[in-house]
Amino acid sequence: MNPADQLGFHLDTSACTGCKACQVACKDKNDLPVGVNWRRVAEYAGGAWRPQEGLPLAVGVFAYHVSFSCMHCQEPACLPACPASAIRKRDDGVVLADASRCLGCHVCSWACPYGAPQFGGPRGPMSKCDFCADLLDRKEDPVCVAACPTRALHWGRLDQLAAAHGALQGVEPLPAPEHTRPSVVITPHRHAQPPGRGTGNVQYLAAPKIIDSF
């Protein structure tokens, strides 16, 4: 594919309130079962409250939210890891999974640093965010973008998003972007911390794998 055609997401973490409207809209559109979430929202928080003269004093307290799904990476780790060639990348950069070819081996989920591949049972098949490819083909917005009440999510060509919003592609609790070159541009919250150098913790998230990986 032509790198200039790569589609991606823009996430404004300074605008995300953690309401999970994007996650709910995705789950509803794709009729996902309990435990399967193609888009997830993490709250990353840190600092402490310490008593001083009988009153709690906030010391470095912060919190922000990060909405993420499959990042449709420019170098997706899941694709070469799949032994059944069930994962492919479209000409516009969207990474798709073919459930009819999936062996349910979970190798893709071990390879993906974002925990994007989801399984409804121990034997698969795997499913994941497809960027609402059916809506894209009709020139419509992905449901996560359309559902966001604060307009914290956008989509478009990755080069155009980077030109408009900068080149930042990772904040805590996401992994370092150098591994897979995710197709995302992030406007950081004022308290956002670099991947791997954070002082906070994930407070809630509907996918334990990514919690265990940090």
C-alpha positions, 0 to 999 in steps of 0.5 A: 500500500501507499503509506500516504493512504494509511488511515488512522485515529486522532485521540484528544486525551485532554477532551476524553472524559472516560464516559465509554460512549465509544466503547458502548457504541462499538459493542452495540454495532458489532453485537459483541458478547460479554467479555469481548470489547474491540474498543476500550477506555483506560483511566490512568491516575497517580499521586497521593493524598497525605494528611496535613494538619488534619486535612488531606493534601493532594500531592501530585494527584492526576488522572486522564483517560485513553480510548484505544482499539486495534491501532491498525499499525503500520507494522502490525505484529499480529499479521506476521504472527498468524500461522493461518494468514487470517490477518491482512492489511487493506490498501487504506491500511485497515487491518482485518481478520478473517474468522473463517481462517482463524485457528483460535491459537491466540498467537496474534493476541500474544504478539499484539502489545495493545491486546486488540485481538479478542476471543469469545471462547478458548478456541476462537475465532479471533475478532477485532476492531475493523475500523468500521470498514463497512461504514468507511466504504459508505463514506461514513464515520466509524461508530466510536467517532460518531458516538463521542460526545466531546469529539475526543475521537477523529479519524482520517489519513494519518499524514493529515492527522499528524499535520493537524495535531502533531506526531505523538503516538503514545502516552501511558498506559499504552506501549511504546509506539516504536514497536508497531508504529500505530496509526494514531495521533494523540493530543496529550492531556496536560498530565500525560506521561510517556510510555514506560516512564509513568508514575501512575496506574491503570484504574479500570479497564475492560481487558486484563491483558493490557494491565498485565503487560505494564 
